[in-house]
Amino acid sequence: MANFIYKEDLPNDLDLGNTIAVDTETMGLNPERDRLCLIQLSNGNGDCHLVQLGKNSKFNSPNLNKLLSNKQVLKIFHFARFDVAIIQKYLRVSCQPIYCTKIASKLVRTYTDRHGYKDLCKDLLNIEISKQQQSSDWGSEKLSNQQIEYASTDVLHLHSLKEILDTMLMREGRVELANECFSFIPYRCKLDLNGWAEPDIFSH
């Protein structure tokens, strides 16, 4: 496994194929307040490509934007609602098409209420991962080795999780429902960014 770190954008000649895993790190969990600091990408081969966006970033990342908005490239997220919203907010692109392992898990793993990334890795892949760096300072100019390892781990297993969840969705007859949920995510994110995160307009 290798980690490649870039400042502000991906290199011009990088080809990650037609299915990529994507995750973000931010200063917090409020897209209106907390800026985007890092985007992690993997094509499932064990390598991770990290784009660091600094404090004075103008979020002018044409190669990254082109990849994230490419409708021929499937983007795999875990809890896509947050990542897609923060990407919409700061990079001003809408990610499509999308696959969310958290939504897929909720649709087929109805025997549990544990749908976190750590839980999926343990239950479906028998892999233990640490979330120790989750609350660290992602706005730091120089990331620690521990931060880089944590950030890369968040995308390295998404392809494998998708493969297993796809089998379960097919078995339970919920593929079409999952795809419809994935397609709605960018619109759910627009509602969040425009003030309708809470109260949820779909609630009573």
Secondary structure, DSSP 4 states (H G I P E B T S, - for coil): --EEEEESS--TT----SEEEEEEEESSS-TTTS-EEEEEEE-SSS-EEEEE--TT-----HHHHHHHH-TTSEEEESSHHHHHHHHHHHH-----SEEEHHHHHHHH-TT-S--SHHHHHHHHH------TTTTS-TT-SS--HHHHHHHHHHHHTHHHHHHHHHHHHHHHT-HHHHHHHHHHHHHHHHHIIIIISSS-TT--
